């Protein structure tokens, strides 16, 4: 058993998401930084979709009743094992009655903890991911609280050894991230001046951002006419521009339908830099062609096939 001594700022159980139910209004959820969560599982020999802990902003403290192989990936939350520093992007052994403690993120914003076997929580609609807006999945459909007890599952895939991810595969957490965007489907609702403003400016991620979406602040994007459309499906990475002109990027727990014009979509590759910004990260955008981007995504997907 693993007992939560301190839950951290916003700690949930996530896997690779709840796919196939958006038509019924169910968000996808899943890890915000899917690359970091998958690498954490790989380091402990789990299946890539095994359940992990996702800590946001500031991490928690956990007591292990039994010896356990653990990996930590993602943002640096100054992790300590029995008061000794641990390395991110590595696997290590937590001894019986060991205490794993995290603090405020000093780089990145989300950190993932994988235990060999994954976290055992009920599978809901094909996923163990927590979706707090609708209160399902994970541990009782909510963020962890002090005293919560977690159990280890059996989602191992292969034998493994202790080690660290090669430096060349570790992403950098920078203060400004360039995102690639495919225009559409309502980009014609914006004039050339508005599109130029969007692609030539920097937008700051505001404090109102969460697992539902990134709310951005920067130059206003003006519509040619109305900002509203008949409500239709939205997707991970869709860039909506409401009537106030500030872009909004849909993320893991996003609603499945909305009625704002969509300027385009952020590319959601296997290593999406937009999913792991620092607290003060700003975004800049560049438009790309769909055919060229498909080739790039196929190339980047090989990164996770370690």
Secondary structure, DSSP 8 states (H G I E B T S, - for coil): -EEEEE--SSEEEE-S--TT-GGGT------SSHHHHHHHHHHTTB-TTS-EEEEESB--EEEESS-EEEEEEEEE---EETTEE--SSEEEEE-TT-EEE--B-SEEEEEEEEETT-B----BTTB---BTTTTBSTTTTS---TT-EE-B---B-S---S-B--GGGS----SEEEEEEEE-SSGGGB-HHHHHHHHTSEEEE-TT--SSEEEEESS---BSS-SEEEEEE--TTEEEE-TT--EEEE-TT--SEEEE-EEEEE---TT-GGGG--TT-EEEEEE--HHHHHHHHHHHHGGG--
